[in-house]
Amino acid sequence: MKLDKLVGDRFKERPSDCAIDSHALMVRGGYIKYVANGIFSNYPPLKRVTRKIEQIIREEMDAIDGQEVMFPVVMPASLWEESGRYTSIGSEMVRFTDRGKQPLVLGMTHEEAAVQLVREYANSYTKYPFMIYQIQTKFRDEARPRGGLIRVREFTMKDAYSFHTSQEDLEEYYKRAHKAYENVYRRCGAPNVISVKSDNGIFGGSVSHEFMLLTPIGEDSIAICKHCGYTANVEAAPSIITNVRDDASEPLTEVNTPGCHTIEEVCEFLKAPVEKSLKAVIYQKNTDDSFVVVFLRGDLDVNETKLTNYLGCDIRPAVIDEECGLQAGFIGPVNLVVNGEHTVLFDSSLKGANNLVCGANKVDFHMTGLDMERDCADVEFRDLAKIIDGGVCPECGEKTVGISRGIEVGNIFQLGTKYSKSMGMTFLDKDGKEQTPIMGCYGIGVGRLAASVCEASHDDYGPIWPMAIAPWQVHLCAVRADDERVKAAADKLYGDLQSAGVEVIYDDRNVRAGVMFSDADLLGVPLRVVVSPRNLDEGVFELSSRDKSLSEKLTPDGAVQRLRELIAEMMNK
């Protein structure tokens, strides 16, 4: 490929609307073109990267007995009504009608389509287990697309679905899939991807893991134990708080706290540590607008995923007005009055605590001396808080949990019978009895993985692509292509590399060396060969690696062989 024919422009200036580096570099380097919010077209360099990622994924899925299929982008609403998700999923799913007034949906995931494809075929235990997968475009109407390809609305994804006759068989296959995912990330040049326990969200099931690429710009928070290696998404990690009771409980006393609304303001006014306070966080259920009052220790935050899972419905921050009976900023558990339907919940961080500061349920007043055992004796405690940095590890019990940021680049779920049962999929076991198959689900976002690798491996000048997924393997620069010697030598090397099966991008434009090298940095090709008058005077070509770990001189006769050796070495890293 000659660079002057490559579709897409490259430029030096960082776009003002690109908040993270991978987004900026992919725009500057001619990888993506904005179409609409969360929707991009891919230029040839990115298409070459994602094609290689897809091939690696295919090889690893085939290695665990996967069979590639293709599901439709558009599906009838009736399929999603069978599973119950047509109404349970909100505005993320695009619903529309065709010219015949039949309700349809755009595929945002394909569990329903997978069951529909095989439920007549897989009617006997002799046909199990099996796994089917696809690599296809999906659409999910994300509320807040961000970071270029990190969070988009339209995306290419590999999604796989396995079917089993027993939980034991699913668990064994789940381990194989987990290992295959580790292989994918290793081969794609993303070794700093870790597996974390996660919440199943809209997919259902009981066991799930997310694969997170650790990076400060990640949108997910991950709990990692420095002592035992425990990992989990903070949405799924248990929050373990042990309160040490004061020797004596003070009397419950109402005190005037004028103008103090936040827990920090109250504790500062009363000279009390935030850990010795109780705060209230108020939500409303989306299903019926009823209020949900969550009490927890003042230094903690509500884990809204845990709360949503417990309530079984979506929630939103409450709008507190005079009619509801609540006094915003002064809400406490003693003599609490809420008008209408409501739910009151207590986080386990309050269990056993005494001498707490809390709201008094009237404006400008709080209480001191709250004893949970004495004053709230009949309440039940539930884990509703986020795990904290320095918190107790759920695995080893040490206070060694740290919170890191990461980008989710894949997920796997043990779905159980959530979809097969609701959609009437059955098989006859060896005794002739009708059974419901058990499912697993396995997803990888292709574009997000490419962007994540770019985010993890770049410098100020451009991406540093791993050899396995780089758009090209060698970037050949003919500096002073108007010099006949340079042009002849570079043309011959270009032809020899192509004949040897090396993927090469050739820049023979009559431009300044600075422009040429700037474009080469933006394309991020692992190996760069420079042919110039000065090098030819020495009888050599100049070789360097994009990551600056390699610099050497090549003789024209040995250049192709040396480059092939380096490519093989870098492919196996």
KAKAUR-V366979 format. One record per helix or strand of 2 or more residues. SS is the DSSP state (H for helix, E for strand). FROM is the first residue (numbers start at 1). TO is the last residue. Records with the same first field share a line. If there is no record, write none. Layout:
SS->FROM-TO + FROM-TO
This chain:
H->3-5 + 21-28 + 44-63 + 77-83 + 85-88 + 111-118 + 125-127 + 167-187 + 201-203 + 263-270 + 274-276 + 304-311 + 322-324 + 348-350 + 372-375 + 418-422 + 446-456 + 484-499 + 513-523 + 533-538 + 556-571
E->32-36 + 39-42 + 66-68 + 74-76 + 95-97 + 103-106 + 130-139 + 154-164 + 193-197 + 207-214 + 220-225 + 231-233 + 253-256 + 277-285 + 291-297 + 315-317 + 342-347 + 356-362 + 365-370 + 381-382 + 401-416 + 427-428 + 434-435 + 438-445 + 458-459 + 462-463 + 474-478 + 504-507 + 527-531 + 540-545 + 551-555
